[in-house]
Amino acid sequence: MVKDLILTPRASAEEARELVGILHKRGPVIGTDEAGRGALAGPVIAAAVYLTPEQEEALLSMKLRDSKKMTPLGREKLFVKMQELGVLWRAASGSIERIERDNILQASLWAMAMSVRQVAQRLNEPPVCIVVDGTERLPDLTFSQWNLIGADNLVPAVSAASVVAKVTRDRIMRHLDAKYPEYHFARNKGYPTRTHMEAVRSLGMSAIHRPSFCRKLLALREVNDAFD
């Protein structure tokens, strides 16, 4: 369905906008992204989003872009606006067990594919294309895929997916902070800050830490300390 289009992994903002416009005329376009790949603790969360032209315009007017370039308050406001607009989205979680068993990349791709399938099931017609942030193809999908580097800042549906994934994961980590306050998850969201690493070194890992990640970074820290 999109074989006549050259969907390259790199595109300028203008090129991406033009290609997305062409795709929209042919059918629904779903964007997907993830949050939490580099964390030491907590799940990786993926989200998929379908935007109508009206929803896209409304969110862009609120400065929708890559969630990493937004403040926490800005992301929350956009997420609330998405609910008000009735945006179709779904999120999926790659658990600690899946991350340890399959590795973080495969767990992320699995979660993105799962969220895409859940959104696609709720559309009136099959999506014409799935826009994926990054270069890795999603597994076990029959839909056409466009892997685009920087899609979270170039394609509004992917930007919205990045917001959903980030806000959802941040809320999960704030909730887990109440259970494991000594690791300060509300502040670090599970990422390897200095205080987080020091807590892991002194207290050990919690049930929601990723053992392979923690062992690797702790070993690296010990090597670095030996040369200080």
N, C-alpha and C positions, 0 to 999 in steps of 0.2 A: 504493500500500500504506500510505502514511502521510499521504494527502491529507486525512484527517479530523482530523489533529492540527495544531495551530497551533504550528509550529516557528519561533519568532521569533528574530531575531539577538541579542537580549538576554534574559537570564533570570537570576533569582536562583538561588542554590545549591539552594534547596528546589524551585523550578520545574524546574530542569535535572534534578535527581534524580528527580522524578516522571515527567517525560517520558522519560527514559532507561529507567526501570523499565517503562513501557508499551511502549516499543520492544523491550526485551529479551524481553518475552512474545510478541512477534510473530516474532522471528527474530534472527539474528546482527546485532550492531551493531559497526562498525569505527570506530575513532578515528584521526585522522591529524594530524600537525603537522610542522614543519620547524625546522631550526637553521642559522644562518649567513647569514641574508639581509643583515645589516648589516656583514659582514666585508669587508675589502679584499683578502683572499687566501683561497684554498681554495674547494672546492665548497660548494654549498648541499646539505644532506642532509635528506631527508624520511623519515618512518617511518609505518607503519600498524600498528595493533595490534587484535587481537580478544582479549577477556578472558572467560573463563567466570566465573560468579558466585563460585566458590570462589577462583579466581585474583585476582579483584577484591578480595575480602575480605582475602586474605592480603597483598596489596600495600598496601591502605589501612591495614592494621594497622602497616605500616612507614612510614607518613606519606607515601604517594604523593600528589604534587601537581605543579603546574607546575614543570618542571625548573629554571626560572630562580630559583625560591624555595628550591632545595635546594643543599647544598654539593656540590662535586665528589665527595667520599667518599660522601655520601648517594646520589648518582645511581649511582655505581658499585655500591654494595651492592644497590640496587634492581634494577639491570640483571642482576647475578649471580643474584638471587632469581628474576627472570623466566625465566632459563635453567633454573634448578632446577625451576620449576613447569611448564615446557614451554609457556610462553606463545607463541602464534602471532604472529609479527611479521615484517615485512620492511622493509628500508630501500632507498632509491634515491638516486642522486647526480645533481645538476644540475651539469654540468662548467663550467669556466671558459669554454670555447668556447660552450656553450649560453647561459650568462649574458650573454656579450658579444653574441651574435647575437639572442637573443629578449628580453632584459632580465631582471632578477633576479626580478620577480614571476612572469613566465611560466615561468621555469626552476623556480621553487619549486612552482608549481601542477602542472607536468608531473611533477616528482619525486614529489609527493604522490599524484597519480593513478596513477603507475606502482606505487608501494608498495601502494596500495589494491588494484589489480588482482591483484598477486601474492598478497596475503593472501586475497582473495575466491576465487581459484582453488583454495585449499587447504581451504576450508570445505565441509561436507557439503551446504549449501544456500546460495542467494544471500543476501547481506546485505540486511536490511530497510532499513538506513539507514547512510550514512557521515556521521559527525560531523566537521566541518572547523573547525579553529580559525581564526577570521577571517571576513571578509565575502565573499571571492572564491570562486566556484564552481570546482570542479575540471573540467578539460576532458575530453571524450570518455568520460564514464562513463554507463552506463545505470542505475545505482542511484540511489535517492533520496538527496539530500544535505541535511544540516542545517548551515548556516553559523551558528556561534555565537561571538560575541565573548567571549574569556576561557574558551573551552572547555577549554584546557589546565589550568585550575584548577577546572573544574566537572564534567567528565566523565572518569571514571577511565581509560577507554580512550585518550582524547586525552592525558591526563597521562602515561600510560605511553609513548605515541608520542613525546611531547616528550622523555622521558628517553632513549629509544632513539636518537632523532635527535641529541641533544646529546652523549651518551656516544660514539656512533659518530664524530661529527665531531671531537670532542676527541681521540680516539685517532688519527684521520687526521692532525690537525695536529701532534700530538706526534711522529708518525712523520716528517712532512715537516720538522720542526725539525732532524732529524739531517742532512738534505740541504741545508737553508738555515739554518744556525745563526745567521747574522748578523742574522736578522729576529726571532729569539726567539719562534717560533710556539708552542712548548710553553707559554710564559707568556701570550701575548696571543691565541692561537687565531686569528690573522689579523685581529683587530679593530683599529680605528684608535686605539691608544694613542699617547701622545706619543713614546715611544721607537720604536715601529713606524713612525710617520710620519717621524721623523728618519732612520731607516735607509733608508726609501724615497727620501727627498730626497737623501741622500748617496750611496747605492749604486745607485739606480734600482730598477726592478721586477724581481722574479724571474719564472720561468716560470709560477708559480702565482698571481701577483697578477692582480686584475681591472683591466685598463687603464682602463676608463671610470670606475670608482670612484676609482682612485688619481689620475687626472688632475683629476677634479672636486675632490677634497679638497685636493690640492696647490695647485691654483689658488686655492681659497678661503683656504687658509693664507697664501698669498703676499699676497692682498688684505688679510687681517687684519694681517699683519706690516707692511704699508705704512702702516697707521693706528695702529700701536702707539707 
